[in-house]
Amino acid sequence: MLLAAWLLSAGGLASAQTPLAPETASGWQDKPLVHSNRRMIVAAHPLAVEAGLQMLAKGGSAVDAAIAAQLVLNLVEPQSSGIGGGGFMLHYAARSRRLDTYDGRETAPAAAGADLLLGADGRPLDFRTAVVGGRSVGTPGLLRMLALAHREHGRLSWSTLFLPAIRIAYGGFAISPRLARSIEADVALCREMPARRYFCDERGRPKPAGARLRNPEFGDVLLQIAFNGADAFYRGAIAHDIVATVRNHPGNPGRLEMADLAGYSAVRRDAVCAGYRGRWTVCGMAAPSSGGIGVLQTLGLVERFDLAALEPQSAAAVHLISEAYRLAYADRARYVADPAFVAVPQAGLIDPRYLKRRAQAIDPRRSLGEPQPGLPAGAVELAGADRAADLPATTHMSIIDDAGNVVSMTSSIESAFGSKQVVRGFLLNNQLTDFSFAPADAQGRPVANRVEAGKRPRSTMAPTIVFDRQGRVRLVVGSPGGAGIIQYVTKVLIGVLDWRLDIREAIRLGNFGAMTSSTTTLERGTPVESLRTALQKRGHAIRIDEQTSGLHGFTVDYAANGTHRISGAADPRREGVAAGEPAVARMAVQSTVNPASCPAESRDGDEADPCAGTRPALLYPGWFADQCRFCHRSIRTGRSARKQKPEVDAVVWSDNRVSSSQVRLVCPGIPMDRRSSRQVTAKVHSIRLTGMAHCRRPVHADRRPGWPGCVVTGSAANARASFPLGAGRTRRLG
């Protein structure tokens, strides 16, 4: 949608199920406010930030950086997001001043019905029972969404965006403290194969922080998607394996079919936007996410009060904002669902006149307790209230590129480690448990967020962009946190827009909030915990708990001479970082691992990884460079290949350190007189497993051994392996 129209006009969620424990935090880690005049990435792991910055340094767009960062997060933060899940993206194009949103939310299989989350007795399943296995797996949407956004806004080639993740998949990375705690906290993970094989040791014990995780199977998947596009995931062998894993789970099979994957489409939607205090236009994701609507409703409700006159996180401020949350969450539970199936009264829910009436229920001296939903314009049916769980295992990134294009993207596999089902090295989501388990409420009224075939479950993801009166981007933010995302994002918006805090200070504020009950939650170990007594006097039931937000955002300040300064910050509760230059991200990578925990022989390392000595050799791009039409011509190597921007990316890896080998590239199946026999020298630890070359010669997908491929041969006895010929169109390597 074009922003002009908006700028002119601006002038306890209770659950019947037992939720899993929230996603683990990292412990409080103070982080700086980072400044840049050119670009900024704020994401959940230093390696992901570095990957995104590499794309921006190559001239890539914000979308390019987001894709590269997301693929790395699939490896280093697998408990939170990945290609087996979905997400939502806001994109602002600076040149056209156009704001678009992309919906990559998972969908229910065609075979899913109202009984999907019910037991044999017709009652809703226990949440844990529903999650683990195939039943909870929806059709993944993340890759289709990323591909659609890249087609419209990408600058670099699709395959280039995969290189950082490919390197990490084959070479490995050190398990971070937060990932180690997440593995240890998930009792189901070490019981489910093949997740156990990846995350746990031979005795079934969780792998500790500092241990090295390699995922060559996922590397193979990334190669196929890199050179064949998203279709490599949604059709063919990978899709077959996803369906087989879901349907053949021994205790909890699901209903996903090949047709569900082949038929999935990401959706481009208009953003949902509203003015705030006559100065700002706040934009977010529309339904099926409730995040944008919930944030805008809360802001519209507190706009009736002078928050700027209150001390940040005073009892008076926390009371008023919590009351606004209650009203917003009550409407969310009643009305928000997939708009393709339900008439969502979106415009009515954020209408200033409606919110003015709703705000009259807020008493500055007394909590309203458990609120009832309102009746906004456009509410054509009276639906039952939804009590679906919405758990905090998600990630968010905020990005601005050199041209001023912006991405605010939140992605998820739902609860920590999703369904615990691993296919070819990646986890599958459990997003179907975001539906209401019961299709109707106690009065028999249908729940808007009930399970229906092909439907997208309601989400709370709230990627957000704020514009000023001139239409300039001023604030970009989002967070993981399940149903609490609305509260976390709103806290930052109020902190920056009302209390004039910088983005770092706003993120550091203690988390608090309420949903649809009389209980108000205060974050343990923060100043808001001290408000217990004052809030109880106002009628709040108080719970002190962990509030593991993962807020990532930045602000943009403009000077009179046309220059601007970007200020970014990451949540101290997790492992994210903000960076505008690769060196900053690199330093953050080094700080996540104690080099003393690396094997002694591995401490030589490189600038990006203190345990790099244990990483297999990874040579890309261009150790094998095809400058011609076929793989058998003009094989170039070394410096000349890099100078000529080779079309071939070579990846060679090993588990063992051996002497360097002379490697010769040959292409069997091609007449000898048309085959290159030029030898190349590559200094590698070993050529034990495989290599990859990208030759622009088409071959059919899923060919079995015997297809015309390329072979790496070397002096080592075990130095022989196949790699794909022709845009990577091969089922697997080796």
N, C-alpha and C positions, 0 to 999 in steps of 0.2 A: 504494500500500500504506500502511497505517497504521504509524506509527513505534513505537507502543506495544510491539508484540511484540519488535522489535529492541532497544528500550531495556531491556526486562525481561531479555533474554537476554545483554545486553552485559557485566552485572556490570562478436657481430655477427650480428643476423638475416641470415644469408647469403641471397643472391638469385642465381638462375640467370640473371637478366636484368641488363642494365647500367642502373643508375638514373640519372635526370637529376640535375643539380646541385641541392642543397637550395635552398629558397626563400631569397632574400637577406634579410639583416638590415638594420638602419638605422644600425649603428654604435652604440657605447655612449653612451647619453644618461641621465645621472643624473636621477632623477625622485623627487618627494617622497612621503612617506607622507601621505595625504589623510584627513582626519577629517570625520565628519558625524554628526549625531544623528538624521537623518531617512531619508536615502536614499543610495544609492551605485550608480554604474555604472562598470565598468572594461571597456574595449573597445579595439579595435585602432586607432582613429583618432579625433581630437578631434571631427570633424563627426558621427561616429556617436554618440559619447557625448552631444554636445549634442542630437541628435535624440531620444535616449532620455530625457534629462532634460526636454525640452519635453513629452513625453507624461506623465511623472510630475507635472510642474507643473500639467497640466490635470486631474489626478485619476486618471490612468491607472495600470494595474497593472504589475507587473514584466514580464509577458508583453507588454503593449502596448509598453513601452519596448524590449524585446528585438526585436520586429518592426520598429519604426521604425529602430533602430540597424542591424539586419541589412540592411535595404533600402538604407541609405546606404552600408554597407560594400560592397555589390554594385557601387557606383560608385567609391568612393575606394580600395578594396582589392580590385580585381577579380581579382587573381592568386590570391586565397585562398578566396573563397567567393562564393555568389550563388544566385539562384533556379534556375540551371541545375545545381545540385548537391544536396547533402543535409546532414543533420546529426542531432544528438542533443540533447535538452533534458531537464534535471532541473527539476522545479517543486515547490516546497514552499509549501503553502497554510497561512498562519499560523493562521487561524481554526479550520480543521478539523484542523490538525496532520497533514496528509496529504502524502505524498511520491509523486509520479507521475513517470514518465519517458516521453518521447515519441521514437519511432523514426521519423526521416524519411530513413533510409538509402536510397540508390538500389537499384534492382533490375535484374537481368539481363533483357533482352527475352525474350519467349516463344519467339522463334526462335533464341535462343542455346543452344549446346550445348558439349560437351567440346572441340570443335575451335575454339572462338572465338578463342583466343589461340595457336593453333598455325599454323605456316606450311604451305605446300604439301607440304613434306617430312615433315610430322608432328612437327616439333620446335618447342619454344617459340619464339615470336617474340622478337626483340630488343626491349627495353622501349621504346626510342625509336620503333621502327617501329609498335608497337602503340598508342602514346599518341596520336600526331597523326592526326586524322581521325575518322571516325564509329565505327570498331570499338570503341573504348574507352568509348563513351558509354552510361551506364546511365539508366534512367528516373528523372528528377529527383524528389526527395521533399521538398525543403525547404518549399515553399509549402503542401503538404498538411499537413505537420507544424505549421507556424505557424498555419494556419487551424484545425486541431483544438485546439491549445492556446488560441487566442484564443476559440474558441467556449465553452470551459470556464472560462477565467480572465480574459478580456479585459473591460475596463470601457468603453473608448472605442470609437467606431464603427471598423470595419475600414478605411474609406476615410480617416479622419483620420490613421491611422498611416503613410499613404503620402505625406503632404504634404511632409515634409522631403526625402525622396528625389526627389520630383517636381521640387521647386525646384532641387535640385542637378543633376538630369539635364538640365533645360532651360537653366539658367543657367551650369552648368559649375563646375569647381573646379580649383585649381592642383595639378599633379602633384607628389606628395611625393618627397623624395629616394629613399625606399625603393622606391616604385613605379617611378621612373625607372630605378633600378638593376635592378629585376626585368625591365623591358621590354628593357633593353640586354643582359641576361644570357641572354635567351631567343631563340636564333637562329632558331627556327621561327616566331616570332610575326610578324615582318615579311615572311614568305613566304606566310602563309595569309590569303587574303581571306575575309571583310571585316575580320579582325582587323588587318591591315596598315593599312587605311584609318583605323582608330580610334587605334591605338597608335603609328603611325609617320607620318613626314611624306611629302610628295609624292615624295621621292627614296628612300623606303624606309628612312630612318634613324630610330632610336628617338626619340620626343619627349623633350625634356629636362625635368628638374625645373623647376618654375615655369611650364611651359607650361599653357595652359588646356584642359581636356578638357570638351567638351559632348557629351551623349548624348541628343538629343531623341527618337531612335527608341526608346530604352529608356524615356524619359518617357512615350511613347504606350502602351507595354506596361504600365507602372505604373498609368496612368489606367484602362486596361481592367480590370486585376485589382482596383484599388481599388473600382470601382463594380460589378463583376460577380462578385467573389470569385475563389477559386482556379480555378474551372471555366473562367474565361477563359484560363487557361494550359494546362489539361489537355485542353480540348476546343476545337475550332474552328480559327481561322486561325493562332494562335500555335503550337498543337500541330502543325498541318500543316507550318509552316515548320521546326519542330524536326526532325520526321521527314524532311522533304526534305533538310535539311542533313546529317543523319546518313547517310542511305541513298545520297545522290548525291555523296558525296565522291569526287573523281576517282581517288585512289590507295589509299584505305583505308576503304571504305564499311562502315557498321554495319548492324545488324539491327533497330533500333527501329521500332515500328509505332504507328499511332494508338491501337490497342487497348491497348498497354502504358501509354500516358499516361492514357487514359480509365479504365483499371482500377486505377490506383495508389491505395493507401491507406496512410496513416501508421498506426503501431501504438502503442497505449499499453501499456507494460509495467511490471511491478514493478521497482523498483530492486534492485540487488545490494548488500547491506550486511553489515558485519562489525564486531565490537568491536575496539578497539585499546587495549591496556594497561589494560583495566578502567575507563577513563575516557571513552572516546570511541566514537561509532558513526560509521563512515565509510561513505558511500553513493555508489554510482556507477552507470554504465550497464551493463546486462546484455548478453549476446550478442544480436545479432551483433557488438557491440563487444567487443573484448578488453580495453579500457581499464580498466573497473571491476574486472574479475576480476584483471587483472595488477597493479593498484595494491594490491588487497586481499591478493593472494598475497604480494607483496613485503613489505607491512607485517606479515603474519602470520609470515613467515620471520624478519625482523629482530627481531620481538618477543621472540625467545628470547635476545637480546643486550641488554646495558645500554648503549644508544647515548648516553643522557644523560651517562654517565661519560666519553665520548670527546669530544675536541675536534671541533667542526664541521669537516668536510672534512679531517680528519687522514687519514693513510695507513690507519690501522686502520679508521676509519669507512667510507672509500671502498671499501676491500677488502670488508668485510662486506656492504655494501649492493649492490655490484656482483655478488657471488656470489649474493645473493638474486634479483637481476634475471635472472641466467643460468637459474636454476631456473624462474622464472616464465615467461620467454620460451620455454623448451623445452616447457612445458605448453601455452602459447598456440599454438605452431606445430602441435602435435599435435591439440588438442581443440576449439578455439574456432572456430565458424562460425555460420551462420544456424540458429537452433534449430527453424525450421520444416522444415528438411531434414536436420539432423543432431542426434543425441541428445547435447547438450552437458552434460557432468557438472559443471554449475555449482556445485551445493551441495558436491559432493565436492572440487572444486578449492580452495574456501576453507574447508573443514572444518579446525578447529584441530588435530585429531588427525593428519590427513594432512600438514598443514604442519609439525607437530612432527617427524614422521618425515623429511620432506624436508629440514628444517633441519639434520639430523644430517650431511648431506653438506658443510656449510659448515665449513671449517677456518680458524680465525682466522689461521693462519700461511701457508697455501698455497692458491692458486687451484685450483679443480676443473677448469679448462679448459673443454672442450665437454661440457655435461651432456646426459644423456638425460632424456626426459620421465618423469614418475612414472605411477603407476596409481591414480588417485583412485576413490573409490566412484562407481558409475554409469557408468564407462567401459565400455560394452557392446561396443565394437568397437575394434580396433586399426587406427588410421588412419595413413597416411603423413604425414611431416612436411611442412609447407608452407614454401615459400621465396619467397612473394610479396613484391614490393616494397611499401612503404608510405611514401610520400614526404611531405615536410613543406610542404604548401601548404594551410593551414587557418587558422581564426580561432576565438577564444574570447571570450565575454563573461560577466561575473558581475554580477548585478543584485539589489538589494533595494529594495523600494518602501516608502512611508510606513507601510503596514499590516504590514510584516514579511514579505511574500511574497517568495520568492527564485526566481531563474532562474539556472541554470548551463548554458550552451549552447555547444556546439562545432559548427561547420559547416565544410563543405569542398567544393572541386571536385577534390580529390586533389592532383595535382602542380601546379606553378605555371602558371596560366592554363589548367588543365584540358587538354582535348583540342585547344585553340587554335581551336576552332570557335565563331564568334560568330553568334548568331541575334537579330535585332532589338535589337542593342546589349548582349546579355548572353552570357557564355561558357557553354559546355556542359562538363560534368565529363568526367573520364577514370577514373571510379571502378571500371570493370570490370577495370582492371589491378590492383586490390586482390585479385582472385581469384588462386589459384594458376594459373600459366600451364599447368603440367602437371597433368592430372587424377589421376595416380598417381605414387608415388615409384619409385625404382629397383627396389624389390622387388615392384612391381605393386600395392601397397596403395593404395586410393583415398584421396585427400587430402580432409579434411573441408571445406576451403575451395575446392573445385573449382567450376568454372562449371556452373550448372544453370539452366534457364529459370525466371524469376521469383524467383530467389534473391538475397538481400542479401549482398554481399561482406563479409568480416570487416573490421573497423575497429579502430583503436587509440585513437579519441577517448575522452577520459576526463573529462567534466564531473563535478565532485565536490562534495558537501556533507558537512560534518562536524557532528555534533550532540554535545552534552554529555549527562551523565546525566539532566538534567532535560528533555531533548528540545528544547533550544534550539539554534538555528543558531549555530555558533561560527566556522566557516571555510568559504568558498566559493572554489573555484579550478578552473582548467583551462588548457589550453595547446594551440597548434598544435605541430607537430613530427613528424608521421608516426609511425613506429614508436617514436620516442623520447619520445612523449607520456607514456607510463607512467613513465619515468625523471624527467621534468621535474616532473610532478605529485607523485610520491612524494618528491622532494627537498624540495618546499615543505612537505608534510605532516610529514616528519621534522623539518624546520627549525623549524616552529611548535610541534608537539606534543611533540617530544623535547628540542630544544635551546632552546626558549622564545624564539625570535627573533620579532621582529614580521614582518608579512607582507612588508614591503619588504626587510628583511634576508634573509629566506628566499628570495625571488625572485632576489636579487642573488648568492646563492651560485653558485659555478662549477658548470656542468653536467658530468656524468660518467655513465658507465654501460656496461653490457655486454648483449649479447643471447644468441645461441646459440653463439657461438664463444669462443675463448680471448682475443679482443681486447677490451680495455677502452679506451673513448674518453674523453679528457680535453679539456675546453674550452680552446681556445687563448686566451692572453692573460688568464687568470684564475689565482688561486692554486693551483687543483688541478693546473695544468700542472707545477708544481714537484714533484709526487708521482711523476713518471715512474720515477725510480730505485728508490724505496722499493717501488713496486708491482711493478716488474720482479723485484725480489728475492723477491717472493711468487709469482712465476710468471705474472704478467700479461704478455701481449703488448700493447704500448701504441700507440695512435694519437692524435695531437694533431690536433684538427679544430675547425671552427666548430660551435657547438651553438646554432642560432638558435631558441631557445624564444621563446614569446610569452605568458608567464604573466600572467594577469589574475585578481586575487582580492581578497578582503577578509576581515577578521575582525570579530567582534562581541563586545564586552565588556559585561557586565551589572553594574550597580550594585545595591546593596542596596535602594535606593528605587524600583527598577523601571525606571529609565532605562537606556539603552544607548548605546554609542559604536561607530560603524562606522569601521574603518580600512582604507583601500584602497590598492593599489599596482599599477602596471603594469611590465612587464618593460623594463629599460633597453636591451635588445637590439633593440627594435622601436619603433614610433611610437605605441603605445597610451598612454592616459591614464586616470587615475582621477579622478572628480569627483562631488561631491554637490550642487553648485549650477551652474546654467548659466554663470555668470560664469567659473568655473574652466575649463570646457571651452572657452569663447570665447577665453580667454587662450591656451590650448594651440593653438587653431586659428591664432591670429595668429603663434605662434612657429614654425609649420611652414613658413612662406613668408617669404622676405626681401623686404620691400616694394620694395627698390631694384631687384629683378628684374622688377617690374611696369612696364608702359608708363607714362610720366610722366603721361599724362592720366588714368590709372586709379587713382592713389594716393589719391583722395578716399575711396574705400572705404566700408565700414560696419563695425560693431563685430564682425561675425562673419567678415570676410574682407578681408585687406589688398589683394587685387586685385579688390575688388568693383566698381570702376568699369567693368571690362570685362564684368561680368556683365549679361546682358539684364535688362530690367525684369520682375519677377515679382510679380504682385499676387494675394494670396490671404490669408485667405478673404474672400469677400463683396463684391468690387467689383461683381459681378452677383449679386443675391440674390433667389432665388425663394421667397417666403413662401407661395405658394399651390400648388395642385395641378399647374398647368401652367406651362410656361416663359413663356407670354405674359401672365401676370398679376403685378402687384405687383413690378415690377423696382425694387429699392432699391439705393442705392449709398452709398459713403462712410461717414461715421460712423454714420448710422442703421442701415446694414446690419450693421456690426460689433456695435452694441449689441444687435441683435435675434438674434444668433447665427445668421446666415443658413445656409440649407441648401445654398447654392451656393458652390462654390469656383471662382474665376476665375483662370486663369493666362494671362498675356499676355507674350510674350517677343520679343526682337528681337536682331539682330546689329549694328544700326546706331543711332547716336545721331541723333535728329531732334527737331524741336519736338513739344510735346505735341499730342495730337489729341483732338477730340471724337469719342466713340465711341457708336454707337447700336446697341442690341441688338434684332434683329427675328427673328421665327420664321416662315420661309416655310412655306406649306402650311396656315396657320391663317387663317380668315376675318379680314378686315381689322378688323371691329368687335370682334374678340376678341384683337387683337394689341396688345401694349404698344408704344408709340412714344416712351416717355419717354427723353430723352437723358441720358446720364451723361458726366461728364468724368473722365478718368483721365490722370494725368500719367505718361506712359511715354516711353521713348526712341523707340519706334516700335511699330506694330502690324503688322509685316511678315509674320509667319508665321501665328500661330494663337492661339486662346484656348480655354478650356474652361469649360463650365458644367454643373452637376449639377442636372438637372430631373427630378423624380420621375414621369416619364411613360414607360411602357415602350415600347421599340422593339426590333425584332429585331436580333440580332447580325449582324455582317458584311453590313449593307446597303450597297449601292453608292451612288455619288453620285445624288442625286435624292430621298433620304429626307428627311422633314421635319426639318430641322436648324436650327440657329441660325447667324447670320452676323454677324461683327463688321465694321462698316464705319467708316471714318475719313477724315479729310481727306487723309492721305497717299495718293499714287497707288497704292502697293502695299499699302494697309491693308485687305485683305479676305481672310478665311479662314474655313473652317467649323469648328465645334466641336460635340461630341456632345450630343444631346438625350436625356434619359431614362436616368438611372443610368449614363451613360457607355457605353451598349451600342452601340458602333460600332466597326467594325474598325480604323479609324485616324482621326487628325485631319487636317483639310485635304483 
